[in-house]
Amino acid sequence: MTRSLMDASYPAGSRVAPKILLAAEVGSNVRLAAFGGVEGSSRLLAVGESETTHSAPYFDPAVGFDQARSALRSQVRFIADIEDTDPCAVTGGGIGRAATVALISNLDADSHARIVNLVNVQGFDIVAEFHAPNKKLARQFDPEDLANRLLLIRASVVAVALQNDRGWESLAMAVDILKYALVGRIPGYSPGVMLLHSDDPEPGLVATLADEFEFFQVGMRAGLDAQSEQSLVRSQIAEAYQSVTGRDAARFTPAGLDATTVTPLGQSLGIVAREMAANNGISVVVLHAEPLGALVAISEGRDFRVGSFGYDADAAAVGHIGLRLPMEEIVGWIPAAISESMAEAHFRNRAWRPWLVPETSTELLLDHAAAHLALRRAVRSIADPSPPVDLIVCTGRTLSGAPRLIQAALCGINAYMPPGYCQLAVDSPGVLAMCGALTATGTPISAEPYLVHVATSLSCEGTAKFGADALAVQVIPRHGEPISRSVAFGAMERITWDGSVVAEVKSWPGGKLDAGGGKGRATALRSGITSGIGGLIIDARGRPLQWPKEGSLRRAALLQWFQSTDSYVLPSQDLDWGGVEG
């Protein structure tokens, strides 16, 4: 069950500990969450929220924090005074966004993959890779061409990861490129430099980098096999992240909090995904969407991978994720005849006023289309095609704040495109990132009590003719009559039953379609499931997703998907447009 604000779940006679834990998430808005200790455990007491105020008209982040604190204080005033309590964990897309990295590497394939993951989970977003496995860089790249490509990318950090660099020829080439080809070429652009090495590098070359750039040195063994070695590398990369993002973070937090360690948003969500996966022996995907950007964390319990989309350097001031996407693609997900200019005007309005909420069905669909398309890109950056997963958790302002939780679940399906069976949950109070940040700072907070089980999805992989038999499904409640559906290829359906009753599910895919058991083979869930809010969502659109090519048929398909899942209120195909005119 979701525990938002102060529910009556505390044991009789229990007393909230005098010390209240505060956590902050700073993104397109400011959110403060208060957790109180009850009999040795910490539970969510309340959440206070306000718009960010680091830009016009206030230009003072303290105003937003004070407003969020005031909203929080009004809810916990009978339990504790939080007036002088500062957040002990801070995260979010505004201050914990990924720092961009261009990675130059001669590592072998396995070591390179591990370094990529370590860099990603510590808050960096690798936007370009120049990889010459087990080779000298000079044999793989032309120095002038590499320099020009780095100047086009303009990453916040250039990371150089080297092993077996005999004579330090590759490092010398990297130093020449960075010092002589980058410095001063573009006014105001001077990236940080992170050197990851398996041996002691030549001191003179290191000194040159340290003199010219903000410089970070990370020692590593060639294989990175030992857990202790990975922990050391993590901590060194984390220190680099804090230094690179520290000045930016100070813009979005009041004086006094700018010294607080910021947990990268990806790391916060990755910790939550890893803990849920490890505790339950399942694979977990966390999808986080907000106006500033989208982020995905995937874990099977041992570690996690992180991918992101959006979060530009200036996004917290004037950006919106919709403006980073092709308008044609977004409009293609709207079952209404609106122009691309109208859609762009909507997102520009949202960029300057991110606190606004949708007022029409079309505005809501535009926001959700941008969210799931951005999330889809974040997923593809680390997993394409999407591997099977047991649980998808939807969070972030756009998804946690969806008017109906089934809408967030549908966004999750469209973003991740899970094959076979998958459970879908929503972080209704929107505290997952803060739970992860608290855990990262040494105060473990379980995120599971705040999840709402929304639905289970059943999807088929493969292609078929539109309208052909795709999936025959039977839901067999333990108390009640069986429910059967036959779903055509290209369509979606939903089956609901008594939420208190466990049911078995069986499916029979048609033709060469695969519902998780192999092409054309019947499947059944190993254990029963409950309906949740949304029941069983049957997705027979194929993997990859198949679209009708003609415009009117495409809009008709969208209407069928939305209406059959009872996700959006769509009275007709000629929806009224009530948004900002272009």
C-alpha positions in Angstrom: 0.0 0.0 0.0 1.1 3.5 -0.7 2.1 5.5 2.4 1.8 9.2 1.5 1.7 11.9 4.1 0.7 10.7 7.6 -1.3 7.6 7.5 -2.6 5.9 10.6 -0.2 2.9 10.3 2.0 3.6 13.4 1.6 1.1 16.2 -0.6 2.2 19.1 1.5 4.0 21.7 4.5 4.4 19.3 6.4 7.7 19.3 8.1 9.3 16.3 11.8 9.9 17.1 12.6 13.6 17.7 15.1 13.6 14.9 13.4 13.9 11.5 15.2 12.9 8.3 14.7 15.3 5.4 15.6 14.6 1.8 15.4 16.9 -1.1 14.8 16.3 -4.8 15.5 19.3 -7.0 14.3 19.1 -10.6 11.6 21.0 -12.4 10.3 21.7 -8.9 11.6 21.4 -5.3 10.4 18.5 -3.2 11.2 17.9 0.5 10.3 14.6 2.1 10.3 14.0 5.9 10.9 10.5 7.2 10.4 9.7 10.9 11.7 6.8 12.9 9.2 4.5 14.5 10.4 1.5 16.5 13.7 1.3 14.7 12.4 1.9 11.1 11.9 5.1 9.1 8.7 5.9 7.3 7.5 8.7 5.1 5.6 11.4 7.1 4.9 14.0 4.4 6.1 15.7 1.2 6.2 19.4 0.6 6.5 20.8 -2.9 7.2 24.1 -4.6 8.3 25.5 -7.9 12.1 26.1 -8.4 13.1 29.7 -7.9 16.7 29.9 -9.1 15.7 31.8 -12.2 13.3 34.7 -13.0 11.6 36.3 -11.2 13.3 35.4 -7.9 16.8 34.3 -8.9 17.1 32.8 -5.4 16.8 29.0 -4.8 16.1 29.7 -1.1 12.6 31.0 -1.9 11.6 27.6 -3.4 13.1 25.7 -0.6 11.3 27.9 2.0 8.0 27.4 0.2 8.5 23.6 0.1 9.5 23.6 3.7 6.4 25.6 4.7 4.2 23.1 2.8 5.9 20.3 4.6 5.8 22.0 8.0 2.1 22.4 7.8 1.7 18.6 7.5 4.1 17.6 10.3 3.6 20.4 12.8 1.9 18.2 15.3 4.8 15.7 15.2 8.0 17.7 15.0 9.5 21.1 14.2 11.5 21.0 11.0 12.3 24.7 10.9 16.0 24.3 11.5 16.4 20.8 9.9 18.3 20.7 6.7 18.1 17.9 4.1 20.7 15.2 4.8 20.4 13.9 1.2 19.9 15.9 -2.0 19.3 14.6 -5.5 17.3 15.4 -8.6 17.4 16.3 -12.3 18.2 19.9 -11.5 21.3 19.4 -9.4 22.0 15.7 -9.8 21.9 15.5 -13.6 24.5 13.6 -15.5 27.7 15.4 -16.5 28.6 14.7 -20.1 31.8 12.7 -20.9 33.7 11.9 -24.0 35.6 8.7 -23.4 38.9 7.9 -25.1 40.0 4.4 -24.4 42.4 1.6 -25.4 41.0 -0.9 -22.9 40.1 -4.4 -23.8 36.4 -5.0 -24.5 35.5 -6.3 -21.0 37.4 -3.6 -19.1 36.0 -0.9 -21.4 32.4 -2.1 -20.7 33.1 -2.1 -16.9 34.5 1.4 -17.0 31.5 2.6 -19.1 29.2 1.2 -16.4 31.2 2.6 -13.5 31.3 6.1 -15.1 27.6 6.0 -15.9 26.4 4.9 -12.4 28.5 7.6 -10.7 26.5 10.4 -12.5 28.3 10.8 -15.8 26.6 10.4 -19.2 29.0 9.2 -21.9 28.0 11.1 -25.0 30.9 9.9 -27.3 33.3 6.9 -27.2 36.6 6.7 -29.1 37.6 3.1 -28.5 40.8 1.4 -29.8 40.9 -1.9 -27.9 44.4 -3.1 -27.1 45.9 -0.6 -29.6 47.8 2.6 -29.6 45.5 5.6 -30.1 47.7 6.9 -32.9 47.1 3.8 -34.9 43.3 4.2 -34.7 42.6 8.0 -34.7 43.9 11.0 -36.5 44.8 13.6 -33.8 43.3 16.6 -35.7 40.1 14.7 -36.6 39.7 13.5 -33.0 40.3 17.1 -31.7 37.6 18.5 -34.0 35.1 15.8 -32.9 35.8 16.7 -29.3 35.2 20.3 -30.0 31.9 19.5 -31.7 30.8 17.4 -28.7 31.9 19.9 -26.0 31.5 17.4 -23.2 32.0 18.6 -19.6 34.7 16.0 -19.1 37.1 14.2 -21.4 38.0 10.8 -19.9 41.1 9.0 -21.0 41.2 5.3 -20.0 44.5 3.5 -20.8 46.1 0.1 -20.2 49.4 -1.4 -21.4 50.5 2.0 -22.8 54.1 1.2 -23.5 56.2 4.4 -23.5 53.0 6.3 -22.8 52.6 7.0 -26.5 48.8 7.0 -26.3 48.8 9.3 -23.2 51.2 11.6 -24.9 48.9 11.8 -27.9 46.0 12.5 -25.7 47.9 15.3 -23.9 48.8 16.9 -27.2 45.2 16.9 -28.4 43.9 18.2 -25.1 46.5 20.9 -24.6 47.3 22.1 -28.1 44.1 21.4 -30.0 41.4 22.1 -27.4 42.7 24.9 -25.1 41.5 28.3 -26.3 39.8 27.0 -29.5 36.3 27.8 -28.3 35.9 30.8 -25.9 34.7 29.6 -22.5 35.1 25.9 -23.2 37.7 24.1 -21.1 36.6 20.5 -20.2 37.7 18.7 -17.1 40.1 15.8 -17.7 39.8 12.4 -16.0 42.7 10.0 -16.5 42.0 6.4 -15.7 45.1 4.2 -15.8 46.3 0.7 -14.9 49.9 1.7 -14.3 51.7 4.8 -12.9 51.7 7.3 -15.7 54.6 9.4 -16.8 54.8 12.3 -14.2 55.5 15.0 -16.7 52.4 14.2 -18.8 50.3 14.2 -15.7 51.7 17.5 -14.6 50.9 19.0 -18.0 47.2 18.0 -17.7 47.0 19.2 -14.0 48.4 22.6 -15.0 46.0 23.1 -17.9 42.7 21.5 -16.8 40.6 20.6 -13.8 42.2 17.2 -13.5 41.1 14.0 -11.9 43.3 10.9 -11.6 41.7 7.4 -11.2 43.9 4.4 -10.6 42.6 1.0 -11.8 43.9 -2.5 -12.4 43.6 -3.7 -16.0 40.8 -6.2 -15.3 38.8 -4.5 -12.6 37.9 -7.9 -11.3 38.1 -7.4 -7.6 35.2 -5.8 -5.8 37.5 -3.7 -3.7 39.1 -2.3 -6.8 35.7 -1.4 -8.3 34.8 0.3 -5.0 37.9 2.4 -5.1 37.4 3.4 -8.7 33.7 4.3 -7.8 34.8 6.6 -5.0 37.4 8.3 -7.2 34.9 8.8 -10.1 32.3 10.0 -7.6 34.7 12.7 -6.3 35.2 13.9 -9.9 31.5 14.1 -10.3 31.0 16.2 -7.2 33.8 18.6 -8.3 32.5 18.9 -11.9 28.8 19.5 -10.9 29.5 21.4 -7.6 29.3 24.9 -9.1 26.2 24.0 -11.1 24.5 22.5 -8.0 25.2 25.6 -6.0 23.0 27.6 -8.4 19.9 25.5 -7.5 20.4 25.2 -3.7 20.4 27.8 -1.0 23.6 28.9 0.7 24.5 26.4 3.3 23.3 23.5 1.3 25.7 23.9 -1.5 28.3 22.0 0.5 26.0 19.0 0.9 27.1 16.0 -1.2 24.7 15.7 -4.1 23.8 12.1 -5.0 23.5 11.8 -8.8 19.9 11.1 -9.8 20.9 8.0 -11.7 22.8 6.6 -8.7 19.8 7.3 -6.4 17.4 5.4 -8.7 20.0 2.7 -9.4 20.4 2.0 -5.7 16.6 1.7 -5.4 16.4 -0.7 -8.4 19.3 -2.8 -7.0 17.9 -3.1 -3.5 14.4 -4.1 -4.8 15.9 -6.6 -7.2 18.2 -8.1 -4.6 15.6 -8.3 -1.8 13.0 -10.0 -4.0 15.2 -12.0 -6.4 13.8 -10.3 -9.5 14.9 -8.0 -12.3 13.8 -4.4 -11.9 13.6 -1.3 -14.1 13.0 2.2 -12.7 11.7 4.8 -15.2 12.0 8.4 -14.1 10.4 11.2 -16.2 10.1 14.9 -15.6 10.1 18.0 -17.8 13.9 18.3 -17.7 14.7 14.8 -18.9 14.3 11.1 -18.6 16.4 8.4 -16.8 16.3 4.6 -16.6 18.0 2.3 -14.1 18.1 -1.5 -14.7 19.2 -4.0 -12.1 19.1 -7.8 -11.6 20.3 -7.4 -8.0 24.1 -7.4 -8.3 24.6 -3.9 -9.7 22.7 -1.5 -12.0 23.0 0.2 -15.3 21.9 3.8 -16.0 20.8 5.6 -19.1 19.5 9.1 -19.6 18.1 11.5 -22.1 17.8 15.3 -21.9 19.1 17.3 -18.9 20.9 19.9 -20.9 23.2 22.3 -19.1 20.6 25.0 -19.3 17.6 22.7 -19.0 16.7 23.6 -15.5 16.2 27.2 -16.6 14.4 27.1 -19.9 14.4 23.5 -21.2 11.8 20.8 -21.6 12.3 17.3 -22.8 9.7 17.7 -25.5 11.9 20.3 -27.2 14.7 17.7 -27.5 12.5 15.3 -29.5 11.2 15.4 -33.2 7.8 17.1 -33.1 6.7 14.8 -35.9 7.3 11.8 -33.6 5.5 13.3 -30.6 2.5 14.3 -32.7 2.4 10.8 -34.2 1.3 9.6 -30.7 -1.7 12.0 -30.5 -5.0 10.7 -31.8 -6.0 14.3 -32.8 -5.2 16.5 -35.8 -2.8 19.0 -34.2 0.1 20.6 -36.0 3.7 20.3 -35.1 3.9 24.1 -34.4 1.0 23.7 -31.9 2.9 20.9 -30.1 6.1 23.0 -30.1 4.3 26.0 -28.7 2.9 23.7 -25.9 6.4 22.5 -24.9 7.9 26.0 -25.1 5.2 27.2 -22.7 6.0 24.2 -20.4 9.7 25.0 -20.6 9.2 28.4 -19.1 6.4 27.3 -16.7 7.3 23.7 -15.7 4.9 23.8 -12.7 1.8 23.9 -15.0 -0.4 20.9 -15.1 -2.3 19.7 -18.2 -5.7 21.1 -18.6 -7.0 19.1 -21.6 -6.6 15.5 -22.7 -4.4 16.6 -25.6 -2.0 18.5 -23.4 -1.8 15.4 -21.1 -1.1 13.2 -24.1 1.6 15.5 -25.4 3.3 15.4 -22.0 3.1 11.7 -21.7 4.2 11.1 -25.3 7.3 13.2 -24.7 8.0 11.3 -21.5 7.8 7.8 -22.9 9.7 8.7 -26.1 12.5 10.2 -24.1 12.5 7.2 -21.7 12.6 4.9 -24.8 15.8 6.7 -25.9 17.3 6.4 -22.4 16.5 2.6 -22.4 18.0 2.1 -25.9 21.2 3.8 -24.7 21.9 0.8 -22.4 19.7 -2.0 -23.6 18.4 -2.5 -27.2 16.3 -4.6 -27.5 14.8 -4.4 -24.0 15.6 -7.6 -22.1 12.8 -9.4 -20.2 12.1 -7.8 -16.8 9.9 -8.8 -13.8 9.0 -5.3 -12.5 8.8 -1.8 -14.0 8.5 1.1 -11.5 7.4 4.5 -12.8 8.4 7.6 -11.0 9.4 11.2 -11.5 7.1 14.2 -11.6 5.4 13.3 -15.0 4.6 9.7 -14.1 4.1 9.9 -10.3 1.8 12.9 -10.9 -0.2 11.3 -13.7 -4.0 11.9 -13.0 -4.6 8.2 -13.4 -2.0 5.6 -12.4 -2.9 3.4 -15.4 -1.6 6.3 -17.6 1.8 6.0 -16.0 1.7 2.2 -16.4 1.0 2.6 -20.1 3.9 5.1 -20.4 6.1 2.5 -18.8 5.0 -0.1 -21.4 5.5 2.2 -24.3 8.9 3.3 -22.9 10.5 -0.1 -22.1 8.5 -2.3 -24.4 8.8 -5.3 -22.1 8.5 -8.8 -23.7 6.4 -11.5 -22.1 5.0 -10.9 -18.6 5.9 -7.9 -16.5 4.5 -6.2 -13.4 4.0 -2.5 -13.4 4.0 -0.2 -10.3 4.0 3.5 -9.7 5.8 5.5 -7.0 2.7 7.4 -6.1 4.2 9.8 -3.5 7.2 10.4 -5.8 9.9 9.6 -3.2 12.0 6.9 -4.8 14.9 9.1 -5.8 15.0 10.6 -2.2 15.0 7.0 -0.7 18.0 6.1 -2.9 19.8 9.3 -1.9 19.3 8.6 1.8 20.5 5.1 1.3 23.6 6.4 -0.5 24.4 8.6 2.4 24.3 5.8 4.9 20.6 5.9 6.0 18.9 2.9 4.3 15.3 3.7 3.4 13.2 1.0 1.8 11.2 2.3 -1.2 8.9 -0.7 -1.6 6.2 0.6 0.9 5.5 3.5 -1.4 4.8 1.5 -4.6 1.3 1.0 -5.9 0.8 -2.2 -7.9 -1.0 -1.0 -11.0 -1.1 -3.9 -13.5 0.6 -6.8 -15.1 1.4 -6.7 -18.8 1.5 -9.5 -21.3 3.2 -8.7 -24.6 4.2 -10.7 -27.7 7.3 -10.4 -29.8 7.4 -10.7 -33.5 5.3 -9.4 -36.4 2.1 -10.5 -38.1 -0.6 -9.1 -40.3 -2.7 -6.3 -38.7 -6.0 -7.8 -37.5 -4.7 -11.4 -37.5 -5.2 -13.5 -34.4 -2.3 -12.7 -32.1 -3.0 -13.7 -28.5 -5.6 -15.8 -26.9 -5.6 -15.2 -23.1 -7.4 -16.7 -20.2 -7.5 -15.3 -16.7 -8.7 -17.8 -14.1 -9.5 -16.3 -10.7 -9.4 -18.6 -7.7 -12.9 -17.4 -6.9 -15.0 -16.6 -9.9 -15.5 -17.5 -13.5 -12.7 -17.7 -16.0 -12.3 -14.6 -18.3 -11.2 -15.2 -21.9 -10.0 -12.7 -24.6 -8.8 -13.1 -28.2 -6.7 -10.1 -29.2 -5.8 -9.2 -32.8 -2.3 -8.2 -33.8 -1.8 -4.5 -33.5 -4.4 -4.1 -30.7 -4.4 -3.9 -26.9 -6.9 -5.1 -24.4 -7.3 -5.1 -20.6 -8.9 -7.7 -18.3 -9.8 -6.8 -14.7 -11.2 -8.8 -11.9 -11.8 -8.6 -8.1 -8.7 -7.0 -6.7 -8.7 -9.2 -3.6 -8.6 -12.4 -5.6 -5.5 -14.1 -7.0 -5.8 -15.4 -10.6 -3.8 -17.6 -12.9 -3.0 -16.4 -16.4 -2.5 -18.5 -19.6 -1.8 -17.3 -23.1 -1.7 -18.9 -26.6 0.2 -16.8 -29.2 -0.7 -17.2 -32.8 1.6 -17.9 -35.7 5.2 -17.1 -35.0 4.6 -14.7 -32.2 6.3 -15.2 -28.9 4.7 -14.5 -25.5 7.7 -15.6 -23.5 7.7 -19.3 -24.1 9.0 -19.5 -27.7 7.4 -18.9 -31.1 3.8 -20.1 -31.1 4.1 -21.8 -27.7 1.6 -21.4 -24.9 2.7 -19.8 -21.6 1.4 -19.6 -18.1 2.5 -17.6 -15.1 4.3 -19.7 -12.5 2.3 -18.0 -9.7 -0.9 -16.2 -9.5 -1.3 -12.5 -9.6 -3.7 -9.9 -8.2 -5.5 -7.4 -10.4 -4.2 -4.2 -8.9 -5.8 -1.1 -10.3 -5.3 -2.0 -14.0 -5.6 -5.8 -14.1 -3.9 -7.6 -17.0 -2.9 -5.4 -20.0 -2.6 -7.4 -23.1 -0.2 -5.9 -25.7 -0.4 -7.5 -29.1 1.4 -4.7 -31.0 4.5 -6.8 -31.6 8.1 -6.2 -30.8 9.4 -4.0 -32.3 6.2 -2.0 -32.2 4.2 -2.1 -35.4 2.3 0.9 -36.7 -0.3 1.3 -39.4 1.3 3.6 -42.0 -1.7 5.6 -43.1 -2.5 8.6 -40.8 -6.1 7.9 -40.1 -5.5 4.3 -39.4 -2.6 5.3 -37.1 -4.9 7.6 -35.1 -7.6 4.9 -35.0 -5.0 2.4 -33.6 -4.0 5.0 -30.9 -7.7 5.4 -29.9 -8.1 1.7 -29.6 -5.0 1.4 -27.4 -6.1 4.2 -25.1 -9.8 3.3 -24.9 -9.3 -0.5 -24.5 -6.9 0.1 -21.6 -9.2 2.8 -20.2 -6.2 5.0 -19.8 -7.3 8.3 -21.3 -10.7 10.0 -21.6 -11.0 10.4 -25.4 -14.6 11.2 -26.5 -13.9 11.2 -30.2 -11.1 11.2 -32.8 -11.7 14.9 -33.3 -10.4 16.0 -29.9 -10.6 19.7 -29.1 -7.2 21.4 -28.8 -7.0 23.8 -25.9 -3.3 24.4 -25.7 -1.1 27.3 -26.6 -1.3 28.4 -30.2 1.8 28.6 -32.2 
